[in-house]
Amino acid sequence: MSNSDRVVLALGGTGTVGSGIVKALLDRGFRVVVVSRDSKRLEKLKSFVSPSSSGNLITLKGNVGSEEEVEQVKQAVVEAVGKVTDIVSSLGFSWWQGGPPHTQTLKELHWVLETLVLSTFVSWKAFFPLVRDDPRGTYTFITGGAGDKLLMPGTGFLTVGAASALAFCQVLREEYPEVPCKFNQVTINAGVTVPDRMAPGYLNHLDLGETVAALVERRSSSHAVFTLECASDLKAILLEGNM
Ligand SMILES: NC(=O)c1ccc[n+]([C@@H]2O[C@H](COP(=O)([O-])OP(=O)(O)OC[C@H]3O[C@@H](n4cnc5c(N)ncnc54)[C@H](OP(=O)(O)O)[C@@H]3O)[C@@H](O)[C@H]2O)c1
C-alpha cells in the first residue's frame, strides 16, 4: 500500500507538535484528517502546509475529548474519508507552570488531566476500533518527558499529567500485546517549537514532524517506544529507516 492510499487521523494536528507532523505526512503523500475545536486554527493549518499537498488535508471541527462529541466526529471522519489507516495523537498543551500544588485548585488539576490524558483516552477509545485489526495500521502517541520529574519549580501538575499519559501508553502496550495495529510511543524529553523561536534545548517542530512521519511510513512489527532528547536522535531514527 503506497502512502497515497493511507489516511492518517492527526489528533492535535493544529498544535505546535501536530502541525509539524501534519505537514511532513502530507509532504510524504499521505492523506491527513485533522480535527480541532477551533475553525481558525484549522484555517491557519491549511495555509501552513505545502501548497502542493494541501489538497490531501481534510479538516473537521469537533471536540475529541468529550465522549458525546467524539462519536459525532468519528462519524464525520468516516463520511469524509471512508477508511482511516493510521492515527497520530498529540493532544495536550505545550507548557504549564501554574505554581506549586498548595497554590492550585482541583479545577486546575482537572483541566490538566482532561487536556493531557482524558482526551487521549476518550479519543483512543473512539478511534482505535477504526485501525485495530489492520496489521499495517499504526497508532502513535506523542508524550512528554515531564512525567519523569519536576522540570522546574511550579510545573508540578505538568508532571502529574505527563506521567498519567505515559502510564496510559504503557497500559495499552501491556493490555493489547498481540493486537494487529501497532502502538508507537514517542516521548520527547525536550521543548518543541517553530523555526523562528528556536533556542537551546528545543527541537524544531518541522524536524520532529519529519521523524514522526517516517515512523508512520515505516510501520512496525511490534509496539515500540522512541525517546527523543535532541536533534541527533531525530536524525538517528531517520537514518535507521534508510539502512
Ligand atoms: N511543545 C512542547 O514543547 C512539547 C514537548 C514535549 C512534549 N510535548 C507533547 O506534545 C503534545 C502536544 O503539545 P503541543 O505543544 O503541540 O500543544 P499545543 O500547541 O497546545 O496543541 C495541542 C493540540 O491538542 C488539541 N486538543 C487538545 N484537547 C483537544 C480536544 N478535546 N479536542 C480536539 N483537540 C484537542 C488542540 O486542538 P485545538 O485546535 O482544538 O485547540 C491542539 O491541536 C503534548 O502532549 C505535550 O506533552 C510538547
The ligand as a Gaussian input file, in Angstrom:
#p B3LYP/6-31G(d) Opt

LIG

0 1
 N        5.547000      21.751000      22.829000
 C        6.486000      21.152000      23.542000
 O        7.495000      21.763000      23.936000
 C        6.373000      19.680000      23.876000
 C        7.490000      18.999000      24.346000
 C        7.376000      17.654000      24.676000
 C        6.163000      17.014000      24.525000
 N        5.085000      17.707000      24.059000
 C        3.805000      16.986000      23.992000
 O        3.180000      17.173000      22.740000
 C        1.773000      17.258000      22.923000
 C        1.246000      18.466000      22.160000
 O        1.936000      19.626000      22.558000
 P        1.829000      20.960000      21.694000
 O        2.974000      21.808000      22.068000
 O        1.604000      20.634000      20.257000
 O        0.491000      21.611000      22.308000
 P       -0.460000      22.687000      21.619000
 O        0.281000      23.508000      20.638000
 O       -1.184000      23.379000      22.721000
 O       -1.506000      21.797000      20.804000
 C       -2.392000      20.946000      21.478000
 C       -3.306000      20.282000      20.482000
 O       -4.220000      19.440000      21.199000
 C       -5.507000      19.653000      20.680000
 N       -6.550000      19.312000      21.639000
 C       -6.483000      19.316000      22.984000
 N       -7.649000      18.922000      23.504000
 C       -8.463000      18.642000      22.460000
 C       -9.806000      18.183000      22.338000
 N      -10.533000      17.954000      23.433000
 N      -10.341000      18.008000      21.099000
 C       -9.598000      18.294000      19.990000
 N       -8.318000      18.708000      20.046000
 C       -7.771000      18.897000      21.259000
 C       -5.530000      21.125000      20.317000
 O       -6.568000      21.314000      19.373000
 P       -7.458000      22.644000      19.284000
 O       -7.137000      23.210000      17.939000
 O       -8.852000      22.126000      19.388000
 O       -7.074000      23.555000      20.415000
 C       -4.146000      21.270000      19.687000
 O       -4.165000      20.835000      18.347000
 C        1.516000      17.323000      24.435000
 O        1.015000      16.089000      24.871000
 C        2.853000      17.565000      25.034000
 O        3.022000      16.858000      26.254000
 C        5.155000      19.009000      23.722000

